[in-house]
Amino acid sequence: MTKAILIFLAGIVMASSGQLLLKRGALRGRERWLLASFFDPFSIAGYTLMLLSTVTSTIALKTLPLHVTVSLAPLGFVVVTVLSVAVLGEKMRRHHLWGMLMILAGIIIFNLGSL
């Protein structure tokens, strides 16, 4: 089960990274023709990571109980926020921090019975 959780978490990180790459590709494609932005290298890498995320999540779902995946899925919001600040230089505001803390608290509370 631990291996399946790691696979699922890797899928979350891939999906979050893919979202950042898609945003970077979209920002680079502002001045271009719409179809050209779909073929931007950042966009293609983002689409690829999103596809791989879907595959890893499907593999993990074969083994993991649904309540585990449902409780871990919101980690994607936390990872996207952290990566946006670290990679894209976006600003984290107080409500972002509170939101991330609430997500983490919810995950911990939800899984207290499993520990």
C-alpha positions in Angstrom: 0.0 0.0 0.0 2.9 2.4 0.7 4.1 1.9 -2.9 0.7 2.8 -4.2 0.6 6.0 -2.0 4.0 7.0 -3.4 2.8 6.4 -6.9 -0.3 8.5 -6.2 1.7 11.3 -4.7 4.0 11.3 -7.7 1.0 11.7 -9.9 -0.1 14.7 -7.8 3.4 16.3 -8.2 3.3 15.5 -12.0 -0.1 17.1 -12.4 0.9 20.2 -10.4 4.1 20.5 -12.5 2.1 20.1 -15.6 -0.2 22.9 -14.6 2.8 25.2 -14.1 4.2 24.3 -17.5 0.9 24.9 -19.2 0.7 28.3 -17.6 4.2 29.1 -18.7 3.4 28.0 -22.2 0.2 30.1 -22.2 2.1 33.1 -21.0 4.7 32.7 -23.8 1.9 32.3 -26.3 0.1 35.5 -25.6 1.5 37.2 -28.7 1.1 34.2 -30.9 -1.6 32.6 -32.9 -3.8 30.5 -30.7 -2.9 27.1 -32.3 0.8 27.9 -32.0 0.5 28.2 -28.2 -0.7 24.6 -28.1 2.6 23.5 -29.7 4.8 25.5 -27.4 7.4 23.2 -25.8 6.2 24.1 -22.3 2.6 23.3 -23.2 3.6 20.0 -24.7 5.6 19.1 -21.6 2.6 20.1 -19.5 0.2 18.0 -21.5 2.6 15.1 -21.2 2.9 15.4 -17.4 -0.9 15.6 -17.1 -1.2 12.4 -19.1 1.4 10.6 -17.0 -0.4 11.9 -13.9 -3.6 10.3 -15.1 -1.8 7.0 -15.7 -0.1 7.0 -12.3 -3.4 7.8 -10.5 -5.2 5.0 -12.3 -2.4 2.5 -11.3 -2.6 3.7 -7.7 -6.4 3.5 -7.6 -6.2 -0.2 -8.4 -4.6 -0.8 -5.0 -5.5 2.1 -2.8 -8.9 2.4 -1.0 -10.9 5.3 -2.3 -11.0 7.1 1.0 -7.2 7.4 0.9 -7.1 8.9 -2.6 -9.9 11.3 -1.8 -8.1 12.5 1.3 -4.7 12.9 -0.5 -6.0 14.6 -3.7 -6.3 18.1 -2.2 -2.5 18.1 -1.8 -2.4 19.1 -5.4 -3.7 22.6 -4.4 -0.8 22.9 -1.9 1.8 21.7 -4.4 0.6 24.1 -7.1 0.7 27.0 -4.7 4.2 26.2 -3.5 5.5 25.6 -7.0 3.9 28.8 -8.3 5.7 30.8 -5.7 9.0 29.0 -6.1 9.1 28.7 -9.9 6.8 31.4 -11.3 7.6 34.0 -8.7 4.0 34.5 -7.8 3.2 36.1 -4.4 1.6 34.1 -1.6 -0.9 36.0 0.3 -2.3 35.4 3.8 -5.4 33.7 2.4 -3.3 31.3 0.4 -1.4 30.3 3.5 -4.6 29.8 5.5 -6.1 27.8 2.7 -3.1 25.5 2.6 -3.1 25.1 6.3 -6.8 24.2 6.3 -6.2 21.6 3.5 -3.4 20.0 5.5 -5.4 20.0 8.7 -8.3 18.4 6.9 -6.1 15.7 5.5 -4.7 15.0 9.0 -8.1 15.0 10.7 -9.6 12.7 8.0 -6.8 10.2 8.4 -6.6 10.2 12.2 -8.6 7.0 12.3 -6.2 5.3 9.9 -3.1 5.9 11.9 
